[in-house]
Amino acid sequence: MSIHKLLYSLLFTFVATVTFAQTGKITGVVLDENNKPIEGVNVSTLSTSVTTDAYGFYVIEVPAQQKVTVNFKHVAFKMVTQNFEVQSQEVLEFNPVMDSEYEQLGQVVISGVRPRATGVITVTPEVVRKIPGLNGGVENILKILGANGNSDMSTQYSVRGGNYDENLVYVNEVEIYRPFLIRSGQQEGLSFVNSDLIQKIDFYAGGFEAKYGDKMSSVLDITYEKPKEFGASLDASFLGGALSAKGISKDKKWSAIGGIRYRDNSLLVNSQETQTNYRPRYMDGQLNVNFMPSEKWNHSLLGNVSLNRYNYQPLTRQTNFGTLDEPIALQIFYEGQEDDRYQTLFGAYKTTFKPNDNNNYRFIASAYHTQEQEYFDIDASYFLGEVDANIGSETFGNVTFNRAIGSQLNHARNNLDALIFNAEIKGSNNQTGKHRFDWGVKYTHENIRDRIVEWEVIDSAGFSLNPPVIDIPVDQPYQPYIGPLVPYQNVRATNFVDINRFSGYAQWNTRTRLRRGTLIATAGVRAHNWTVSGQNIASKSQTVFSPRVQLAYKVDGKDLLYRFSTGFYYQPPFYRELRDQFGVVNPNVKAQQSFHVVLGNEYGFKMWERPFRLVSELYYKDMQDVNTYTLENVRIRYRANNDAVAYAYGLDVRLNGEFVKGTESWFTFGYMKTEENQNNRGYIARPTDQRLKFGILFQDYMPNIPNLKLYMNIVYNTGLPGGSPSYADAYTYQSRLRDYRRADVGFFYVFTEKNAQRPNGHWLKKFKDLSLGFEIYNMFNNQNAITNTWVRDAYTKNQYGIPNYMTTRVFNLRLTARL
């Protein structure tokens, strides 16, 4: 499907004001079974008739407050008949799917999440904009749709046992990259995806098609809006603000949409245990320009500029942990500061040529440039002590005995400069309406210039600790130490790396009748060749092939669908996967391999006379040549040796529908287990082994005050493995963090709720949405931990894992407006 047609496929905005008060309008995009817009469809009632344009778009005016039958007719497709009843001046959206084999009948069901035959979940932008959460973006809702995440301030997510580097993200068919050096969720600032510019969101949690790239876990496919009218939006809160605008030229050939965002995380940082002199600020700007000189040609430019400044000066911290009988406190006094900068530039050009209705071709070129700096010198003096737990004692709650005293000095001077260039050609060809062929070839060049100078010195009870890799007996303070004085951790490397990649795919899709239903089949294969070279690096070239198959069967006369997906998913190493924990680049790292099997079922039914949908997926992933890693906050450090095999299996179940009449809510449940076996030492939990998850996105309103809306986002995940100290053996440390529990709620008063009843000329008529909200993040004030701080004691030889807690309860005011 051509992208300029996709940009019109889910138009979700009001059209121009109706002319007569006693009529309403029905609008939408007519699609075929491959979700391709259909031109020339006759849309008619008893009194009115219109025809869809080149993008399948239509608007038809119908009488208000009476049942109206609308027919959709085309010579190449079966007729679709739909009954509507609209209110005065109401604009209703309906996007029918016309099939060459059967007619579509039934009632209007507009759903926020609409699963399709290929296993993709489509999310409306309105849901994303309203869901409460610290990050407030697309990634926020993915935790409800199948992704996992246990970081309050991070937009990164894992899917079905994979890590943060195993997810593909596209915007307008252009692959998106994120900064390399970020180690903490606090440093991320803003996600690339601007929610105010979105028209359509598709998410694959696994078993995706060959037309998508070479990653092992998931695909997030974003389509930005192609404007058909002028509009603007504003979002302002204590956490920052966003402003966007869109417009179209008089001749309809030029259109543009863009936005700027600013974020200040001070409100969140001040709620954490560590007291700091810190005001992190992040900003970015995006612009998407489209030019359509004719119906056959379309040109598009997408640009992004982002600047994240992370100036951090910690002061003090106290963490209380342990048990009621034996409470323990960690007190830390800091000196020094951290100065990090992440500046990224991104630009993409895309042109689409559509010689006829059955063929279209796209050329896409993009460039991503990031300059990253990570400088810090932080000295932490710590006291690990026992807390007086005797109620009534004069020292109740105070530290009465210090069990361990020491200090840690962390130093880094890390710089990275990366330039990534892509050029690709894609094509789509339809044959006889039943077969579709998609193909593409792509070239990628990655130039990485990386300098790592990072060390840590640990002093416990006045004595310097050597790393475990130095096997020299130490019996301080009873015997003097005469060995070398070295940092506990020391990484120094300078890498200049070039990676050239050639990849391509071919995919076939067909749809046919089979007994009492319709069988939809997709089969394809990907190929990927990459060559690693650079300074003091022996050039190495490798090639992999990835066959993939998806099958779906839709039962006639029932809202029932069965899906099956399988295939090989290779992940050729990116730069971070080539670099081991000592900073050394290994060009011989193989592509990680994952074999997917996914069984899915979708069932639509009615309960309380309202529509509901139950979606379930059972999956299994067998992984070979696994590149093992450790996870610290959001920083991944690979071992770069393909020394393990792994597996993941689980079940995802999602129920969505109108639990409250007129609103849609989602309930999700998931079970997942993932383990790895390093060098045949036995299976242990992977860093992403999060067994159980439960999520709720609930929408409600007050019957007596329908303008007052409630949005609640609840997530529960069982604890992740807690990680291990530097250089430690993962088989030795298998403790888990506490369960992740979080509830965010937002109360919004919608001033434009009854706009249809207001007279023309009323000032609120100018707005499509005007809301004032009050949000509570972490409503129940749960203490969630992102990782552990490891404190070492020279006397007892013990290491203590102290939880690093995230944000506490935070209040926020938010104003949103859309024209």
N, C-alpha and C positions, 0 to 999 in steps of 0.2 A: 504494500500500500504506500502511495507517495505521501511524504510528510506534510505537504501543504494541504492535503485532504484530511489527514489525521488531525491537523490543528483545528479543523472545523467540526470534527466528529462528535464532540461533547460540549457544544456551546451551552454554558450554564449561566447566562445573564439575561436580564429582562430586555425585551425589544422595545422599540419606540412606544410612546404613550398611545393608548387606543383612541380612536376618533370618536366613537359613540359610547355613551355610558352603559348601554344595555347589551354590550357584546364583550367577548373575551377573545383570546388568541391561543392557538396551539402552534408550537414551533419545535423544531428539532432537525435531525439529520437522518436520512434514510440510508441504511447500510445493507450490503449483501452478506452472505454467510461467512465471508472472509473479512468482515468489518470494513469493507471498502465502500465509500459513498457512491450512491447511484444517481446519475443525472437523468432528467427527463421523466421522473415518476409523476404521474397525475394524482394529485391529492385533492379529493372532492367531497363535498357534502351535497345535500339536495339543492342548495342554493348557491354554492360557491365552489370554484375550482382554481387551483394553482398548480405550478409545475416546479419540481426541484431544480436548483441551478447546478453548475458544474461541480459543486462540492456536496451535493445531496441535501442542501439546506432548503427549508421551506418555512413559510409563515402563512397560516390561514386563519381568517376571522370567522368566528362562529357565534350564534346566539347564546346569550348568557342564561343560566338557571333553567336549562332544559336539556334533556338527553339528545345528543347529536351523534349520528353515525358517520365516521370518516373512513373513506376507502382510499387505499394506496394501490395504484395500478401501474403496471409496466409490461410491455410485450414479452420480455424475457424472464419474468418472474411471476410467481403465484400472487394473487391479490391478498392484501392484508386489510382486515376490517377491524375497526376499534370503536368502542363506544366511550363518549366523554360527557361530562357535565361540568361546565366551568362557571365561575362566578363573574359578576360584572367587573370588567377591567382586569380580570385575572389573566396571566400568561402562564400556560402550562407547557412543560417540555415532554415530548414523546419521541423516542428514537427507534422506530421499527426496524426489524431485520427481515428482509425479503428473501425468500428461498425459492429456488427453481423447482423444488420437489413438493413443498407443502404450503398451506396457507396458515397465517398466524391469526389466532382469535383469542380473545380474552379481555381482562380488565387492565386498567392502567396501574402499573406497579413501578414506582420510582424509588430506587434503592441506592443508598450511599455506597455500598460495596456490592459489585455485581461480578461473581465468578463466571468465567467463560470456559469453553471446552478445552482450551489448552492449559488450564491450571493457573491462569493469571487472575489476580484479584485487582479490580479497578476501584479506586477510591476517589470520591468527589472532593475538590479543593475546599468546599465549604466545611466539611468535617475536619480537615486538617487545620483550618484557620481557627476553629472554635475550641478544639480539644485543649484542656488546660495541661500545662507542663512547663518545666524550666526551660527547655530548649525550643518549644513552640514551633515545630516544623514537621516536615514529612516523616523524619525519623521517629518522632514522638508517637505516631500512630502505628508504626511497624511492630512495636511491642505487643499490640493487640492482634496483629495479623500473622504472627509466626516468628518474629525475631525475638532475640533475648538481649537484655542489657541490664547492668547493675550499677551504672554510673549516673548520678544525678545531673552532672554538668557536661556530659559527653554526648555527641550525636552519633557516635560509633555504635555498631550493633553486630551481634553474631547470629547466625542462622543455622539451626540444626547441627550444632557441634563444630561449625567452622569458626575461624577467627575474623578479626576486623578486616584483614587483607583479602578475604575470599569472596567479597561482594562486588558485583558490577553495578555501576551507576551511570545512567545515560540521561542527557538532556537533549531533546530534539535529535536523537540518534547519535549524539556525540558523546564519547566516553569521557567521564569526569575523574580527575585525580584529586587527592588531598595531600596536605603537607606531610613530610617524612619524619621530622624530628620531634613532633609533638609526643610528649610522654605523659601528660596529665590532662584530664578532661577540662580542667580550668583554663588550659591554654588554647582550646579549640576556637572559642569565640562564636563563629557563625558557620553553619552548614553552607555548602555551595548553593543548594537549591533554595530559591526565593519563593516562598509559599504564595506571595501575592501575584506572581506571574504565571502560576500553574493553570493549565486547563485540564490535564488528565494525568493520572498516576496509575501505573501498572506495577504490580509486585509479584515476582515469582519466588517462592520459598524453596524451590528445588525442581529437578527434572525439566529444566527449561530447554527451549529449542536451539538448534544449531546456529541460527542466525545471530544469537547472542555470543559474547566473547568467551574467553578461556579463563574462567574462574570456577571454583568448586562448589559454591554454596547458593548464591541468590542473585537476582537481577531486580534493580529498581529502575524503571523506565519512565521518565518524566517528559511530558509534552507541554511546552509553554504555549500560552494563548496567542492566537493570531487575531488581533482586534477587528471588529466590524463596526465599532463606534467609539466615541470618546468615553474615557472613564478614568477614575482616579481612586486611590485608597490611602488611608492613614491608619497606622496602628501605633499607639503611644502608651507606654507604661513606665513603671519605676525601673525596669530592666533595659530601657532603650526605646527605639522607635523605628518605624519603617514608612517610607513614602513611595508610592508607585503611580505611574500614569500610563495611559495607552491612547492611541489615536489612529486614524486612517485618513488618507488624502481624499480629496473630492473625487478624483478619477478612480478611486478604489485600488490603485496599483501599489501604493506605498502604505505600509502600516508599521507601527513600532510599539513596543511595550518595554518599560524599564523601571528600575527601582533602586533606591539606596536604603541601606540599613545601618543602624548604629546600635551597639549593645554595650552595656556597662554592668558587669557582674558584681559590683560592690555589695549590692543587697544580699547576694548569695554568699559571698566570701565572708561577710560579717557574721553570718550565722554558723560558721564552722568553729571548731575547737581552737585552731591556731589563730592567735591574734597577730595581725599584720598591719604594716603600712602599705596598702595595696589598693589600687583602683584600676583594674584591667579594662581596657577599652578596645573595641573591635569595630571595624566598619568595612563596608564593601558597596560596590555599585555594579549593576548589570543592565545590559541593553540588548534587546533582540529586535532587529530591523528586517522587514520582509519587503521584497520588491517582486511584483508579478507583472511583467510586461505583456504577457499573453497567457492564454489558457494552457499553453504547453510548457511554459517556462516559469520557474519560481526560484528566486534567489533569497538567501537568508544569511544574516550576520549575527553572531552571538559573541558578546564580550563581557568580561568580568575582571574587576580590579578589587583585590582584598588586602587589607593591612591589619594584622593582629599584633598588638603590643602587650607584652606580659612583663611588667615591672613588679617584682615581688620581694618584699622585705619582711620575713617572718620575725616575730618578737618572742612570743611565749606560747606554750601549749601544755594542757593538762588533760590526760585521758584516763578515766576511771574504768577499770575492767575487773575481771576475776569473778568471784562468787560472793554471795551474801555473807558466808562464814569467813571468807578470806579475800576481802577486797584489796585490790592493788591499784596504785596510781603511777602513771608515768608523767613526770614533769620535765619539760625541755625549755631551755633558754637559748635563744638563737642570736647569732651575730652574722652580718653579711647580707647579701642580696642576690637576686637573680634577675637578669635582663635578657628576655627572649623576644625575637622579632620573626614574624612569618609574613613575607610579602609575596603574593602570587599574582600573576598576570595570565589571563586565558583569553584566547580568541579562536573563533571557528567560522568557516565559510561553508555554506551548503547550497548546492544548486540541484534542482529537480527538473528533469525533462520527461514530459509525458506525450509521446507522439500520438497515442490513441488510448482508448479506454482499457485496453488489455495489457499495456506495457508502460512501465516508467523506470527511469534510471536516475540515480543520485550520485553526485560527487561530493565528498566531504573532506575538508582539510582543517586541521586544528593544531594549535601550539599551546603548550603549557610551560610557564617559566616560574620557578619558585626560588627565592633566596631566603635562607633560614639561618638564624643565629641563636645559639643557646649558650649563654655565658652565666656562670654562677660560681660563687664562693660562699658557702654557708657552713658555719661552725655551730654545731648543736651540742650543748652540754646537757646531759640527761641524768635524772635521778629516778630510779625505780624503787618505790617504797611501799611499805605496808600501811594501810589506812586503818585508823581507829574506828571499829564498827560497833563499839559499845554505846548504846543509846543512853544519854544522860551524862556521858563523860564530857569533861571540859574540852577535850581535844577531839571530840566526835567529828569524823569526816576529814581530819588532817592526817598528813603523813607522819607516822611516829617512828619508823625505822627504815632507813635506806638499805635496800637489798643489793643494789648495784649502782655504781657511779661511773660515768665515763663521758666520752665526747666523740663526735664524728665530724670530720672536715671533708666536705664534698666540693670538688672543683671540676669545672668543665669549660672548655673553649671549643665548642663544636660549631662548624660552619658547613653549610651544604648549598650548592648551586646546581639546580637540575633543569634541563630543557628537554621537553618531550614533544616530538612532532609526529603527526599522523596524516596519512592521505589514503583515502579508500574510495572504491567504486562499488555501488550496489545496483542490483536490478531486480525487478519483479515482473513476471510474465504469467498472464492468465490464459488458459486454454479451454475453450468450450464451456466456460463457466463452472466446471467441476474440478479442474486441476489448476494448481498454482505452483510456479517455480520461483524460488528466491535464490539469489547468489550474490557473492561479494568477494572482493580481494582488498587487502589492506597492507600498507607498509608503515612501520613505526620505527622511529629512531629515538633512542634515549641517551642523553649525554649527562653523566653524573660527575660532579666534582665535590668530593667529600673530605673534610678533615675532622678527625676525632681526637680530642685530648681530654680525657676524663679519668679522674682517679678519686679514691676514697681512702682516708686514713682514719683508723679507729684506735682510740685510746680507752682502755678499760682499767679503772682503778689505778691510773697513772702508768700503765704499761701498754706499749704499742702491740697490737695484734697483727700477726702475719696471716696471709691467706692460707687456706687449707692446701693449696698446691705446693707449698714449701714444707717439706717433711723434715723439720728440725725440731727436736724435743724442746719444749718450753716449760720451765718449772719456776716461773716467777711467782711470788717475790723471793722464794727460798734460794734459788740459784740464779746468778747473773746470766743474762742472755748475751751470747757473743756472736750470734748469727747476723745476717744482713738485715737492715731496716728497710722494708719495702712497703708500699701501700697495700692495703687489704684488697683493693681492686684497682687495676691500672690498665686502661685501654688507650693506645696511641696508634693511629693509623692515618694515612693519607691515600685516598683512592681516586683515580681518574678512570672512569669506566664508560665504555660505549657499548650499547646493545642495539642490534638491528634485528627487526622482526618482520617476517612475511607470514600473513595468515589469510585464510579464505574459507568460504563455506558454500555448500550447495544444499538446497532444501526443497522438498516436494510436499505439497499438501493436497489432499483430495477429500471429497465428501460424497457418500453414496448411501443409498437405501439398503438396509439389511433387516429382513423380516419385519418386525414391528417397531422399527426405530431407524435412526440415522447414525452411520458410522463416520467419524471424522478421524483421519489419519495424517500424521505428519512424520516424515522421515528425513534425516539430513546427516551430513558429516562435515566436520571442521578439520582443517590442517593448520599447523603452526610450526614454523621454523624460526629459531633464534640463534644469534651468534654473539657471544660475549668476548670483548677484547678491551685492551686498555694498557696503561702503564704498568710494566712488570707483570702482566697477565698473559698467559698463553691462550691464544684464541681457541674458543670451543664452540662448535655448532651442533645443535640437536633438533630433531623433528618428532612431532607427535600427531596422531590422528584420533578424532573423537566422533564416533558414530552415535546418533541419538534418535529415539523414536518416541512419539506420543500418540496414544489412541484414546478416543472418547466415544461413548455410545449413549445417545439420547433416546429415551423411550417415548414413543408416540402417545399423545393424550395425557401425559403425566409430566410434572415438573421434576424429572428424575434423570440424573446423568451419572455415568460411571467413567472413570479415567484411569489410564495406565501409562506410566512414563518410565523409560529406562535409557541407559546410555553411559558412555564414558566421558568424564569431565576432567580434563587435564588443566593444570595450572602451572604454566612455565614460570620460572622464578623472576620476580621483579628485583630491583636492586637490593631492597632490604632483605629479601630471602637469600641473596647471594652472600651477604655479609654475616659472619659469625659473631659470637659474643665478644671476641677479641678485636673486632673491626677488620678482619682479614677477608678479602673477597675470594670465594671459591667458584671459578667458572664452570666446574664440573657438576654443580648442583643440578639434579634432574627435575623434571616437571613432576609435581605431586599428582597422583592419579586417584580419582574417586569414581566408583561404579555405583550409579543410583538406580534404585527401584522404588517407584512411588505408586501406590494404589489410592485412588480418591473416589469420593462419592458426594454428590450434591442432591439435596432433596428439598423442594419447596412445598410448603403446606400452609394451611390456615389454622389459626388458633385465636379464639375470641373474635372471630370474623375479621381477623387481620392477617396480612401475609408474613410468613417467617421462612427462613432458609437455614438449613443445617448442612454444614460442610465438614467432612472428615477426610483426613489423609494419613495413611500408614506408610512409613518410609524406612528404607535401609540403605546405608552407604558403606561400602567396603573401600578402604583407602590403602594405597601402596606408595612406597617411596616418600613417606611422610617426612617433612622437614620440621622436626620438633622445635619447640620454642618455650620461653617463659613469658609470663604476662605480668607486668607491673603497672598498675593503674591502666592506662591505655597504650603503653609502650610494649611492643613485641620485639623480643630479641631471639633471633633464630640461631640454631646450631649449625645450619648449612651443611648437613651431611647425609640427608635422606636415610637416617638410621632406624626408621620405625615403620610399622604397619599399624593401622587403626581401623575402627569401625564406629558407626553411629546408627542407632535405630530409635524410632519413637512414633508417637501418635499425636496429631493435632486435630482438635475439634473446635468448631466455631459455630455459634448460633446467633443470628441477627434477625431483628424484626421489630415490630411496633409493640414493645412491652407497655409503653404509654402511647395512647392513640395520638397519631399525628407526628410522632418522633420515632427515630430508629436507634436502637442500642445493640451492643455487641457483647457477647460472653465467649471467652476462649479458654480452652484447657489444653495443656500439652504435657506429654511425658517424653523424656529423651535421655538416652544413656550413650556416652561416647568414651572410649578407652583406647589407649595406645600401648604398643609393645616395642620397647627400645632394645635392639640387639638381643632379642629372645630372652629378656630378663623377666618377662611376665607382663600382664596387662595391668595398667594403673589408669586412674582417671585423667583425662586431658584437662588443660586449664579452663576449657569452656563446658565442662561436664555439669550442666545445670539441670537436675533431674525433673523437677516439677515446675510448671508455671501456670498462672491463672490470671486472666486479665478481664477487666470490665470497662467498657465505655458506655456510660449511661446518660441519656438525655431525658429531661423532664421539664415541665412547666407548671405553674400554679393555675388551676382552673379558673379561679376568681380573678387572677391577674395574669392573663396569657402573655403579656409583654415580658414577664419575668421568667427567664430560661435558666435551667441548671444543666451543667455539663460536669460529669464526674469521671475521672480516669483512675482506675485502681489496678495495680500490678503487684503480684506476689510471685517470687521466684525462690526456689531453694538455693542454699549457699553454694558458691563456686569453691573449688579448691583454692586454698589461701596463698598459694605460691610458696617460694622458698628463698632463703638468703642467697646472696651472690655466690656463684661457684658451687652451690650446694647440689647434692644429688636429689633429683626429683623423687626417687624411690624412697628417700628418707623422710621427706616432708609431704604428708598426704592429709593434713588437716584441712578443714573447710571453714570458710567465712560464715557468719550468721546469715539467715535467710533475708532476702531482700523484700521489704514490704513498703509500699508507698501508695498514698492516696492523694490526688490533687483534685480540687473542686473549684469550679467557677460559677458565679452567679452573674448573669447578664440581663440588664434591662434594655429591651429592644424598642427604641422609640419609633421605628418604622414598621412595627408589627401590623398595624391596621391602615397602612397607606392606601389600600384599595378603596377604603371607605371615606378617605379624606377628599375634599373638593380640589379641583385643579387650581394650581396657583399656591397651594399650601407649601410652606418652606420645606417641610419634610419630604415632599414629593420629589425633590431633587436627589434624594438619597435612596440607594437600593438597600443600604443597611447603615444604621447608626445605633451603636450599642455602647453602654457603659458597664464595665464589669468589675467585680471584686473576686480575686482569686486567692485561694489558700493552697500553698504547696506543702506537701508532707503534712497533711492535716492532722494526723495522729502523732506527729513528732517522733517517728521511728528512727532509731539509730542504725543506719545502714553503713556497712564498711565496704570500701573499694579494694583495699589490700591491707597488708600488715607492715608495720615498722619492726624490724628485728633488732633487739637490744641484746648485747653480749656481755657476759660477766666473766672476768678473768679468774675469779676465785672458784666459782661453782662450775665453770666451763659450760654453763647453760646459755641457750639463746631463747629469748622470749618474743613471741609474735604479738605485738600490740595492734589492735585494729585501728585503721585510719578511717574515722567516721566522716560521713559527708554532711550535707546540709540538714539543718533542723527545720522547724516550722517557719515559713516565710509568708508574708502577706503582700499582695500586689494589687494595684489599681490599673485598669486597662481601658482605653478608649479606642474603638474601631469605627471607621467610617468608610463607606464605599459609594462612589457616584456612578 
